[in-house]
């Protein structure tokens, strides 16, 4: 049975349509990523699935239970970590954990096996107020509180935003261990590099899902050649490359441009000559392998 099933979910905020006919499923024991920029609809979808908000249209089930009719049962079996740190900042690490355990009629000791790998890192700070923790430690505490009642499904809304690279790596290693324990995990992130850490991902933009697949298959399905462009005058290169009639899209990626040509442009000779005639200074243009961010940008433009 699927852990999560979403069918034709839509949500409006006045004239703004936050979600548009969203449909997907998440398997039990799967690490599923919802990948998209700010304002894509990720948080609205999480709030619907965790029974905090009603959809305007469509249906959704969590562990086979309807998110509207069975909201009380669902709240007992899911863990939710919102994007903004929402624990009690004046309570200590230990007091926050005890509070959430009490809310769910359980104890830290009963489910310690789930949080022990995280709690070991928090233990030196157990008497420190949560508001005085570092960003990474706050996220680890929030994850502990979401796990303290042994949920079967975890919803993590942008859990690594604003967290340093080392803590981000540690956090994802924790998620993989939880997945190996059979917990279904649905995690949202605006970071495209984190897509590769999920088993399957849904690319979402402006309330619409662009594609759902494994990261490797999304990249394998990229249907065009992509070229990397580097030179002395990157801004001029970007503007000129975009003005080439055969350019489908061109964006800055780190220290180079990623250029995709339109249908019918069978090689890069045309754009190479076009740039040479208009750019002062040296530049290079060579075929490169696409990444998940290239796929997202292409699908968005398409």
N, C-alpha and C positions, 0 to 999 in steps of 0.2 A: 504494500500500500504506500502511496505517496504521503510524505509528511505535510506538504503544502500543495494545494490546488487552487489556482486563481483563474477565473473565467470571466472575461469581458468586463473587467472592473474599470469604472470611470469615476472621476471625482472633479467637481468644479468648485472654484472659489469666485463667485460672481461671474464675471465675464472670462475669467482665466480658467482654462481647462488643464488641471494638473495631471490627470491621468486619462488616457484615451484608449478604451477597449483593450486593457492589459490582460493577457492570458499566458500562463506558464505553470509548471509544476516543479517541485523540489522533492527528490527522493529521500527516503529515510537514510540517515548516516551520510548525507552528501554535504559537501562544502560548496555552496552556491553563491556566486557573486552578482551583485546588481551594480553595474559600472556606468557612471555618468557624471556630468558636471553638476555644480550647484544649480538648483532650480529645475532639475530634470524630472522630479516627481518621486524620488527615492523615499524621502521621509514620509510623504503622504501615504505611500503604499505600505510602509512599515507600520504606521499608526492604524491603518485599516486591519492589517493582519494580526496585530496585537490587541485588537478590540477597543482601541482608544478613540476611533473615529469611524463613522459610517460612510460607506461608498454611496454614490448617487445611483449607480447602476452596476449590475453584475453580481457574482457570488464568489465566495472564497471559503475554503475549509482548511483547518489545521488539525492534523491527526484525525481526519474524517469528521470533525465537528464544525458546524457552521459558525462563522465569526459573529453573527448577529444573535442567533437563537441560543448558542451554547457558550456565550462569552465568559461566564463564570468558570466553567470547566477549563476553558482554554487558558485563562489567566493562571490557573494552578499548574499547568504543565509546560509553560513557555518561560524563557528568560529573555528580557528585553534590556538592551543597553542603548539608550538614546544618544544622539550625536553630541548633545551638550551635557557636560558633567552635571548630574542631578542628584548626587548623594548629599547627605547633611554635612556641610563643610565644618560646622562647629563640633561635630562628634568625631571621636578618634576612629582610626581604622578598625579597631576591635569593636567599638560600639556600633559602627555602621553594620558590620557583619552580623553582630548579635541581633540588631534590630530587624534586619531583613530575614534572618532565620526565624525569629519569633513571629513575624507577619505570616510566614508560611507554615507555622506550627511544626517546625523542625529544629535541629541544632546544628551548629558548625561541625561538631564531632561526627554526627551521623553521615554527613556527605563530604567529609574531609578528603576522601580519596579523589574527589573531582577537582578540588581547589588546591591541593597540597603543593603542586609544582609552582603555582602562582603565589600562594601564601608564604612560602619559604622566602621569597623576595620581599614580601611586605612585612614579615615578622619584626625586623629591626625597627620598623616605624609604627608598630601596632598602637602605641600610646600617643601618636602624633595626630593632631586634627586633620581631617581629610583635606581641608582647604589649604593646608600648608605643604601638601605633597607636590612633587614634580608632575609634569604632564603625563609622563609614562606611568608613574606609580598610581596616579588617579585612574588611568584606564585599567590598570591591573586590579585595583580595588573594585571598580565598577563591574568588571568581569566576574570577580569573586562573588559579588552580591547578586549578580544575575544567575549564578550557578548554585548558590547555597541551598536551593530547594530541589536540586537534581532534575532540571527540566529535560524534556526529550527533544526540544527544539530551541535554538538560540537565534534571536534577532539582534544583530549588531549594526547600528546605524553609524557609518563613518567612524569606526572605533580608533583609527590611527591618525585622524586629522590633527595636525599640530604636534605630533609626537616625533621625537628624534629618530634617525634611521636605525640605531641599535635597538631601541625599544620596539619599533615597528617590526623588525625581524623576530625579536623574541615573542611578540604578540602573535604573529602568524604561526610560529612553531607551536605555541599553546593551542591555537585553533585546530591545527592538524592532529594534535594528541587527543583533543576532545572529539573530533570527528572519528578517530580510531576507536573511541569508546562507544560509538553508535549514535552520537548526538547529531541531528541534522542542524546545519548552521547556514543561515542566510545573512550575508554580510554586504553592506553597501560601501562604496568607496569612490572618490573622484580620481584616485590615482590609478592610471592605466597599467603601471607596472605590477600592481597587485592582482590584476586579472589572471596572470600566469600562475598564481598561487591557489586558484580555485579549480575545482573539477569541471564545472560548467559556469558560464557567465551569461547574463542578459545585458546587452548594451542598450542603454535607455537615454533618450534625449527628448526634451519638450513633451514629456508624458507618454511617449510612444516607444515601444521596444523595437530596436532596429534589427537585432539578430540574437538568437540563443544557440549556444553550442559550446564545446570545449574551446579553450583559448587556441589550442593547436589547430583545430578544424576551422576556426574563424580565420586564422592567418592563412591556412591552406586554401581557403575559398576566395582569397583576394584575387580578383579577376584581371588585374592590370599590372603592367610593369611600373616600377617606381624608381625614381632617380634621385640621388643625393647631389646637391649643388653646393660648392664651397667657393669662396673668393674673398678678395680684399674688401669689397664694398657690398656687404650683405644686404643692406636695405635697398640699394639700387638693383641688386640681383633679384630680390623678392618682387619688387614692383615691375621690373622688366619681364621676368618669367611669367608673372600673372597676366601681363598684357599680350603674351604670345597667343595667337588665335587657336593654337592646338592644345593649350593648357586646360586640363579639367580642374585641377586644384594645385595650389602651392602654399605650403605652410613652413614656418620656421620650427625646426626640431633641434634644440641644443645648438651646436656650432655649425649646423648646415641646414639647407632647405630640403624638403621632401616634395618632389614634383611628380604629379600624375598627369599623363596625357589623355586626350579625348580618344574615343573610338575612331579608327581610321589612321591614327598616328602610329605607324608600325615600327618606327625607330626614333632615336634621339637626335638624328642629324639635323633636322629642321630647327629644333629649339637651340641646338648647339650653335648653329650659324646665326640665328636670330640674336642670341645673347652676345656673340662675338662682335657683331656689327654695332651693338649699342652700349656695351660695357667697357669702360676704361679699366685696365688692369687684368691680371690673370684670374682665371677661375677654372674649376674642374667640375665635370658632370659625369657621373658613372651610375650604372645600375646597382641597386641595393636590395636587400631583403626587407619586406614589410614587417612591421610589428603590430601589436594589437591596437595601438593608438592610430596608426595609419589606417587600419581597417575601420575604426570608429569614425575618423574624419571623412573617409571616403563614403561610408554609408550615410553620414549626416548630410554631406553635400549632394549625394545621389537622390 
